[in-house]
Amino acid sequence: MKISETMIPTLREVPAEAVIASHQLMLRAGLLRKLGNGLFVYLPFGLRAFRKVENIIREEMDNIGALEFKQPVVVPGDIWKESGRWETMGAGMLKAVNRVDQELVVSPTAEEAFTATIRDELSSYKQLPIVAYQINTKYRDEIRPRYGVMRGREFTMKDAYSFHTTQESLDETYEKFAKAYRRIFKRLGLTVIPVRADSGAMGGSGSEEFMVESVIGDDTLILCPKCGYAANTEKAACAPDIACDKDGKPQVATTASIEKVSCPGVETIVQMEEFFKMPAQQFIKVLIYKAFNSELDLTNAPGCKEFKCVTDESGIPHYPESFFAVAIRGDLDVNEAKLAANLKASEVELACEDDVIKYSGAPHGFVGPVGLTKVPLIVDESVMTRNEDGTFVVHVHDAVTGGGIADVDNIHVEPGRDFTPFMTADVRTVVAGDKCPNCGAEFYSKKGNELGHIFKLGYKYTKTMNVTYLDENGKQQIPTMGCYGIGVDRALASIIEEHHDDNGIIWPMSVAPYQVAIVPVKYEGTMKVEAGKIYDALQKAGIETLLDDRSERPGVKFKDIDLLGIPVRIVVGEKNLPNVELKCRNSADMQLVPATEAAAKAAEIVKAELAKLNG
Amino acid sequence: MKISETMIPTLREVPAEAVIASHQLMLRAGLLRKLGNGLFVYLPFGLRAFRKVENIIREEMDNIGALEFKQPVVVPGDIWKESGRWETMGAGMLKAVNRVDQELVVSPTAEEAFTATIRDELSSYKQLPIVAYQINTKYRDEIRPRYGVMRGREFTMKDAYSFHTTQESLDETYEKFAKAYRRIFKRLGLTVIPVRADSGAMGGSGSEEFMVESVIGDDTLILCPKCGYAANTEKAACAPDIACDKDGKPQVATTASIEKVSCPGVETIVQMEEFFKMPAQQFIKVLIYKAFNSELDLTNAPGCKEFKCVTDESGIPHYPESFFAVAIRGDLDVNEAKLAANLKASEVELACEDDVIKYSGAPHGFVGPVGLTKVPLIVDESVMTRNEDGTFVVHVHDAVTGGGIADVDNIHVEPGRDFTPFMTADVRTVVAGDKCPNCGAEFYSKKGNELGHIFKLGYKYTKTMNVTYLDENGKQQIPTMGCYGIGVDRALASIIEEHHDDNGIIWPMSVAPYQVAIVPVKYEGTMKVEAGKIYDALQKAGIETLLDDRSERPGVKFKDIDLLGIPVRIVVGEKNLPNVELKCRNSADMQLVPATEAAAKAAEIVKAELAKLNG
């Protein structure tokens, strides 16, 4: 392609709206433009790279036998009501009502659509497993779309869904995806951090996220430098640590009874450390949380008669709203994602001050674990753990806690003696410096963005949406399900995040919009003729080539080609002829080669680079 | 691909919901399924054909130098407000409001998006022409979606937009599209009827529709068997004909004055023919129409002071509502599309009875052309035509018309003498039997569906959306624009409409999901081995092959392969070995060929067929 025949509007200035490298470079190198908030148009140069990312994903999906479908982007609200997500998906889902009052959804994901489609076709176990995918438009209504396509509203996702007769079949397909994803990211030139959901245990994992490091990452990753443990902070566990007293010695159980201490205004942990002259590790802080849609059985939990339990179409009894007290060692923070998972809740949030007082008797800062009767008490494993026989191991002794009334704290509190939990659970936020549960090494942490996610869904959708098949014995069964996503736009942006320098993009060969650029110093005379010959030779060899036929100054052309990031550059200058300059974007080395050999040499580099990525 | 490894759920029965062949066959051959009203999911077999249609369109767009973009599917309402179509597009546009109260549109088309994108990039005449396209999801809210993807709600469209400095440049690009479209439809195996907008005049046409014949067509085409004139009934013109009297002789002007005749209950033309013993050709019927957004200059038109003229953001003065009397020869019908075009209105409809009386003084059936003071009178050219010098040629003489009050008609009415029009115009509905304006031959008519449309838009969007560039002299100019669409789903359905028989689809080679099918009579023993060898050989030759490895009865397999419509079929049966049967779906002929030569022979047929379509 000659530059004059396409449209690559490069920008000298960094657009003010763009703060991360990929967003800046996608605008500056003419890959995309903004049409609205979180809504982008790909220009021809960007679309070429986008399609290559799509095609690599498609090839690897086809390679593992996944079948490509194409669902509508706009889908009936009915199927979302069947699954129950019409209500629970929240404001991120863009709904519309059409002229005949049908409720519609601009798909944020397609579990419902694929489950509905397979439901209608499935009759026998012989048809399973079915592995279906599409690469299609999605819309999620980000409140604050930012960072270009890294966090946009409309985006393209490869989403796959599998249906199985057995857990083993699901496991097998899941592992195929796990491998295919590694291959896809390798081919895209992306360094990903695969993060398993459950403590890094291999094989049995039900979920794996593929993350890329990013300063603006949505997620915090907890990483072990020694054994490779990697977890999202929403899931990360750590080795138990020993709570120490003010002398740095392990805490010892007290025989003293609880004493009340008046301490008006001493609300925060820092204030408490100062007031009590004790380390935060010896405090137990208690927070009141409100949980939504908890599926815990609270029949015998304190205070829970007041919470309303309902059983809707989903068939699963749950509490639309319930409250919990959560006790944790004073120096630690509660991780709400881990808490929600333990409460089997769709979401948790700190209770408002009125509810704190209503359920604990005390205002925030003075809530204690002792004598709670209106809410179930969840105790983090930093405070105590429950043995299989129902007895407890206590980790925090002789503790200071809120007194359960305003301006009063308790001292000499002994977990187990002075309070027992409704449930113990690991709900602490693991941070850098905590110890790896596998090998004991000290964690470090990174910010990351999720590029892909594979997940064993189980029966969630097939049950609520009534998908069945007949097994070998003619008995009706429900299939189990997996889902597997990759964000195409975000993968593209991440490639640029990982592959650029101050001068512009440095495309991996596999996704480069063009593989070779030819830059005649001036597009005239012999230079034009020689450039044309090399161009024709490359075109004939099937190499995607961009010829800079503009009458710009050479400096402008070089700057542009660097900005565009074409992997191989051939400069045709009068003074070097019959030789030309051959240079790779990812190296400072430049060589002079005879013009007659330039095309062959460039083609060789292209093929070698592709082989390296695809190998 | 082995059938067992994909998912092609064929149906024996014709689904009740499907009334046309393409819809029936797309369901029966497992190409697609319905997800909601007018919302379809393509299954793997259908998607293969769909992608081939897309790719043929893409190749031909690239061949004429059009640049591929990708706009978001969901776009900001703002750009639709800028163009003015937020209001005028009607209920077919699916609007949504997101969580932060931004108004959004699920794109029904993309003039606004492309105009906005190009506006931001355009500065100099040197950048023009720009020819941009995308192949992307669209949504139009059909009230009654039917006939599968032939008239769905969500669909995929190739939409292209071009921007130019001059009319000549637009004409040139338009002609490239006109040729590319012919090539696309040829490659798709589709017989299209190109319909030019303005009377079939070659070259100067501003619009061309590419229609396929269809019994369920949305459009009626008027066709000349002699000179090839083809027009949509919404645009079709015809040769003037001579109005005759009751003796079949040309009507003669009368010198008699108008007489009023009481004729209560004589309202329809049929009743009038009976009552007056005269042919309908000697009546002039007058209808009162309401017009929306007429851009006519009505400053000096009768009664028009009452109509409110507004100038909104579009900058074009127009009447949101206005009324017109339309006079036409009694045996003819007014074509509302032609009338709207002549009134420069977005839409027209018959006025309600109250408005008829208000503006004409008489109820429907007795409205006359004489003495109208409250509305402008539009007279069809069947009644009279205006010469360049302002004089008239009258075609209906001594006419009977409504009397302008209830239950009274006028006789001896002479157009020109008794009334003069505000405007004469061609607004009649041309029908089969009317005469071709080019050659005088008698028209016939067909129902058709529009597959594609190319259109010289002019300045409509660039003016309202303020697109400018600097010309050679540094002067700000507005570019002119063209737009060019093809419906991908509808093209696919139309291919099946044109290529099928009672047994199933007969794919043109260019879009066949698979090019060759191998059917072992039983998938076992030598048959399995030989089928496998042929399959491997075809795969190696790059031929898309489907191997029926199911353990179904041979009859079921043959029926399925016919239904699927794979162009070449190889049957491997024990009794024929070492020969196999080779048969083309589009022919009854079957030949026995040695199994060892079957792959080569099939590949030859595939290549020959492709060459024929692409040649």
Interface residues (C-beta under 8 A of the other chain):
Chain A: E5 T6 M7 P9 R33 L35 G36 N37 L39 F40 V41 Y42 L43 P44 L47 F50 G65 L67 E68 F69 K70 Q71 P72 V73 V74 V75 P76 D78 I79 A91 G92 L94 K95 A96 N98 R99 V100 Q102 L104 V106 A113 A116 T117 D120 E121 Q127 I130 A132 T137 Y139 D141 I143 R153 E154
Chain B: E5 T6 M7 P9 R33 L35 G36 N37 L39 F40 V41 Y42 L43 P44 L47 F50 G65 L67 E68 F69 K70 Q71 P72 V73 V74 V75 P76 D78 I79 A91 G92 L94 K95 A96 N98 R99 V100 Q102 L104 V106 A113 A116 T117 D120 E121 Q127 I130 A132 T137 Y139 D141 I143 R153 E154
